[in-house]
Amino acid sequence: MTINPIYSIYNFISFTYNWPMQHELNKYLCVVEAGSFSGAAKKLHISQPALSIAVKNLEKTYGTQLLMRHGHSFSMTEAGAVVFEHARKIRLAMDNLRCELAEEIKSDRTLKLGMIDSVGDMLFGADSLEKIEGMEVSVANSRALIDMLSSDQLDLIFITSPRLSRHSLFSEMRLGQEKFKLVCAPTVAGDTLKAIKKRRIIPRFLTYDQKSTTFAMISRHLSHLGLGFESNFFSSSPELMRLMALSGRGAALLPDLKVAEDLSSGGLVPIKKVTFYRGISVLTLKGKYMSKTMRELTTAVAGGLN
């Protein structure tokens, strides 16, 4: 049997990093990123004592304390923060190595992809993802996806263009803008228009979670238009807002792509002159290798927005 030399190099380097130091560094990373030993133990499917031993082994190896225990919580020492940053770089380097070699030797590697649901509608609707095997797709709000990316649970994410407070961690590319329309069921369109014209208020407004980036952007945009809103329904799910609008429960500003079929069928009608544009970005960890598949997906999303 002929052994691919590149594959042999990959196995050698992987073995060298993994035994035993990388296992202990990965456990340390997981503890810090989870914020607790119990959370990390649950994620790694091991016992808390095993994690404590791994951290103590690292402290013994480096000859310094990495974590300060405070009852059930902890904080990193200055040395612990240094180890954490270098451990992140090692994990990223190993992942880049696996990714590049997988392309070189054409071996299978699962791509961990995250996206907000409107990007999911775009990619799945265009059958872009149907042609790509070996992907795990997570659909969530932008805040949750950023947290998952920062702990290296995802390779890249497509999200609402963020105002990042953790600039040093990420590389961002702005891909374009998606159009939102204010829509409602025909049965409530008259009352909605009347309230907008007379009171400059959108009644029974179905909108995004108040902590979300999109909610803040929509609020600023409506204020710029001189419009307020009355709402007692907030959600992180545009699909749920769409269903509520279809049932006549109120009006919602939703991505054009998500409501296109409803507008075509007459299930929803647009409230003219109330539109909104939201920026979409792709994020990776800084220094992340962009595989051919990742570049193709990025191009597909940018093409769908422009």
Secondary structure, DSSP 8 states (H G I E B T S, - for coil): ----HHHHHHHHHHHHHIIIIIHHHHHHHHHHHHTSHHHHHHHHTS-HHHHHHHHHHHHHHHTS--EEEETTEEEE-HHHHHHHHHHHHHHHHHHHHHHHHHHHTT----EEEEE-HHHHHHHHHTTTGGG--SEEEEE--HHHHHHHHHTTS-SEEEEE----S-GGGEEEEEEEEEEEEEEE-HHHHHHHHHHHHHHSEETTEEEE-TTSHHHHHHHHHHHHTT-EE--SEEES-HHHHHHHHHTTS-EEEEEHHHHHHHHHHTSSEEEEEEEEEEEEEEEEETT----HHHHHHHHHHHHHH-
